């Protein structure tokens, strides 16, 4: 549990700014995504994407009419209808 709290703490109240040759913009809070250039970000991504792909491929093996394409950090879900797509995402 302490590890989970530590990871949450790293992502709480993250702020970022855009810098360019014209100077620095306004600071803004980052609400989604993973921190860039952080070793832990890769591990978190792998853990999450692994579960997503396992769930999607399990549905296909169970006879669902969908398919999953995955390459690097891109995932494509293919279904016969919009309702099947929504069901696949919701589960």
C-alpha positions as CSV (number, residue, x, y, z in Angstrom):
1,X,0.0,0.0,0.0
2,X,2.9,2.4,0.7
3,X,4.2,1.9,-2.8
4,X,0.8,2.8,-4.3
5,X,0.6,5.9,-2.1
6,X,4.2,6.9,-3.2
7,X,3.3,6.6,-6.8
8,X,0.1,8.6,-6.3
9,X,2.1,11.3,-4.5
10,X,4.4,11.6,-7.6
11,X,1.5,12.3,-9.8
12,X,-0.5,14.6,-7.5
13,X,-0.4,18.3,-8.3
14,X,1.9,17.9,-11.3
15,X,2.5,21.2,-13.2
16,X,4.0,21.9,-16.5
17,X,5.0,24.9,-18.7
18,X,5.7,25.4,-22.3
19,X,9.1,26.9,-23.1
20,X,10.1,28.3,-26.5
21,X,12.5,30.8,-28.0
22,X,9.9,33.4,-27.1
23,X,10.1,32.6,-23.4
24,X,8.1,30.7,-20.9
25,X,4.3,30.4,-21.0
26,X,1.8,30.0,-18.1
27,X,2.1,27.0,-15.7
28,X,-0.8,24.6,-15.9
29,X,-1.8,21.5,-13.9
30,X,-1.4,18.1,-15.7
31,X,-4.5,16.0,-15.0
32,X,-3.8,12.9,-17.1
33,X,-1.0,10.9,-18.6
34,X,2.3,9.8,-17.2
35,X,5.4,11.9,-16.3
36,X,7.8,12.1,-19.2
37,X,11.5,11.1,-18.6
38,X,10.6,9.1,-15.5
39,X,11.7,5.5,-15.4
40,X,8.6,4.6,-13.5
41,X,6.4,5.8,-16.3
42,X,7.5,3.0,-18.6
43,X,6.7,0.4,-15.9
44,X,3.3,1.9,-15.2
45,X,2.5,1.9,-19.0
46,X,3.5,-1.7,-19.4
47,X,1.4,-2.8,-16.4
48,X,-1.7,-1.0,-17.7
49,X,-1.3,-1.9,-21.4
50,X,-0.7,-5.6,-20.4
51,X,-4.0,-5.7,-18.6
52,X,-5.9,-3.9,-21.4
53,X,-4.6,-6.3,-24.0
54,X,-5.2,-9.4,-21.9
55,X,-8.8,-8.3,-21.4
56,X,-9.3,-7.6,-25.1
57,X,-7.8,-10.8,-26.3
58,X,-9.8,-12.9,-23.7
59,X,-13.0,-11.5,-25.2
60,X,-11.9,-12.5,-28.7
61,X,-11.0,-16.0,-27.5
62,X,-14.5,-16.2,-25.9
63,X,-16.2,-15.7,-29.2
64,X,-16.6,-12.0,-29.2
65,X,-16.6,-10.5,-32.8
66,X,-13.8,-8.1,-32.2
67,X,-10.1,-8.0,-32.9
68,X,-7.1,-6.2,-31.2
69,X,-4.1,-4.7,-33.0
70,X,-1.2,-3.5,-30.9
71,X,2.1,-1.8,-31.8
72,X,4.3,0.1,-29.4
73,X,2.0,2.4,-27.6
74,X,-0.9,2.3,-30.1
75,X,-3.9,-0.1,-29.6
76,X,-6.6,-0.6,-32.2
77,X,-9.9,-2.3,-31.4
78,X,-12.0,-3.5,-34.3
79,X,-15.6,-4.6,-33.8
80,X,-18.6,-5.1,-36.0
81,X,-20.7,-2.4,-34.4
82,X,-20.5,0.7,-32.2
83,X,-22.4,-1.1,-29.4
84,X,-19.8,-4.0,-29.5
85,X,-17.0,-1.4,-29.3
86,X,-18.7,0.3,-26.3
87,X,-19.1,-3.1,-24.6
88,X,-15.4,-3.9,-25.2
89,X,-14.3,-0.6,-23.7
90,X,-16.6,-0.7,-20.7
91,X,-15.6,-4.2,-19.6
